[in-house]
Amino acid sequence: MHHFHYKNQELFCEGISVAEIARKVGTPFYLYSHQTLIDHFRKIKTAFAPVDPLICFAMKANGNLAVMRTLIREGAGVDIVSGGELRKALKAGADPQKICYASVGKTESEITLALKSNILFFNVESIAELCEINRIAKKLNKKARVALRLNPDVNAVTHAAITTGTLKNKFGIDLATAKNILLSRDRYSNLVINGLHIHIGSQITTSAPFLRALKKVLIFKRSLDAKGIKVEYLDIGGGMAADYVEGTAQPADKIAKALVPLLKKIGLKVIMEPGRFIVANAGVFVTKVLYLKDNGVKKFLIVDGAMNDLIRPSLYDSFHEILPVSRSASKKITVDVVGPVCESGDYLGKDRKLPALAPGSLIAVLTTGAYGYAMSSNYNARCRSAEVMVSKNKFSVVKDREAFVDLVRGEHIPGFIK
Ligand SMILES: *Cc1c(COP(=O)(O)O)cnc(C)c1O
């Protein structure tokens, strides 16, 4: 599944020892395997080949330029959610005609930038937004291509914070409203409304929720056909699960097998927006043991990485496997792996069986390539970690570790404070 494995009890990423990289770049850092990124992209591409989808990588999962460039070289487009992401995608070399843009709150300057960049389409989430894009497109004398983000009102059966396709969520347009928009789409003089979009959530481990949503889309599409309304695209969003624990997520080819017949029936040009599935397994977070603490009730392995670097355990109670970078035969103890941040919620793993690692030992937190660095912060005035990419037996720092200047950049003490 990925290219992190032990050689003589030492963890390697592709052809390089993780400890060797740590010696050169310091800790903590995110480490990405170039080949794993490619393998996962190709897995989706191959599995869904019968409908020949445009695969737009959801860069909010990992917006590193080197990660994006790797996927763009493989033919990927990019799914963006802000003007900042648009600029990064273009800088990484994305073809604007392979960029789609979803967000419930696009601003005038973001819409303007996207129109001037000639992106493939906007995934629009409300009538107010349609009117705004139409107004701005008119001003620029442009036509904006638009897909309507449908809210199919299905539960993605995942963590509540990452389910997006029910009417209790802020996302998408209910089906009745969407149909009315399409029936009167001529009133939007500067819009070409020719696509449907769904994205029902993230870390969806089986095909069932996707099937439920697509069945609703099929019925919706048939009701459009009956009125003679043609659309061109169906963007089925992202959400395919990564294997945080090996074997827990249905593989891509199984999911494709379930969805392809329905996608063929719907008969539109398919676009996909996978994020997590492509990058999660391609990254690990490497951090160094500072102290082992035993308070008589619990043992804590205190490491130099923390919730500001990887917030998923604190935020979603998510599980990431933790491995020692150097394996030993020494007896295992049960520890909570925690960081230095001043919050009880600052942990990377709870009740883990690990060797009694000495200060200076390294551990790797697995499956952290998605929503890892992307969600990091400077909380507790901690510099963001470095990001490193390995290809075969070469490695390169693809984002510098932050320094003190980054922590105070743009801050000013005004003259009225004595
Ligand atoms: C977050 C998001 C994705 C990617 O979700 P994953 O679960 O990472 O695949 C795709 N499309 C949209 C609109 C999103 O908001």
Ligand as a Chemical Component Dictionary entry (heavy atoms), coordinates in Angstrom:
data_LIG
# 
_chem_comp.id                   LIG 
_chem_comp.type                 NON-POLYMER 
_chem_comp.pdbx_formal_charge   0 
_chem_comp.three_letter_code    LIG 
# 
loop_
_chem_comp_atom.comp_id 
_chem_comp_atom.atom_id 
_chem_comp_atom.alt_atom_id 
_chem_comp_atom.type_symbol 
_chem_comp_atom.charge 
_chem_comp_atom.model_Cartn_x 
_chem_comp_atom.model_Cartn_y 
_chem_comp_atom.model_Cartn_z 
_chem_comp_atom.pdbx_ordinal 
LIG C1 C1 C 0 -12.648 18.184 1.125  1  
LIG C2 C2 C 0 -13.233 18.036 -0.208 2  
LIG C3 C3 C 0 -12.826 17.012 -1.071 3  
LIG C4 C4 C 0 -11.817 15.964 -0.667 4  
LIG O1 O1 O 0 -12.270 15.126 0.319  5  
LIG P1 P1 P 0 -11.430 13.816 0.702  6  
LIG O2 O2 O 0 -12.208 13.169 1.757  7  
LIG O3 O3 O 0 -10.099 14.289 1.164  8  
LIG O4 O4 O 0 -11.329 12.987 -0.532 9  
LIG C5 C5 C 0 -13.383 16.949 -2.325 10 
LIG N1 N1 N 0 -14.302 17.855 -2.728 11 
LIG C6 C6 C 0 -14.723 18.860 -1.945 12 
LIG C7 C7 C 0 -15.742 19.803 -2.449 13 
LIG C8 C8 C 0 -14.206 18.986 -0.656 14 
LIG O5 O5 O 0 -14.643 19.976 0.129  15 
# 
loop_
_chem_comp_bond.comp_id 
_chem_comp_bond.atom_id_1 
_chem_comp_bond.atom_id_2 
_chem_comp_bond.value_order 
_chem_comp_bond.pdbx_ordinal 
LIG C1 C2 SING 1  
LIG C2 C3 SING 2  
LIG C2 C8 DOUB 3  
LIG C3 C4 SING 4  
LIG C3 C5 DOUB 5  
LIG C4 O1 SING 6  
LIG O1 P1 SING 7  
LIG P1 O2 DOUB 8  
LIG P1 O3 SING 9  
LIG P1 O4 SING 10 
LIG C5 N1 SING 11 
LIG N1 C6 DOUB 12 
LIG C6 C7 SING 13 
LIG C6 C8 SING 14 
LIG C8 O5 SING 15 
# 
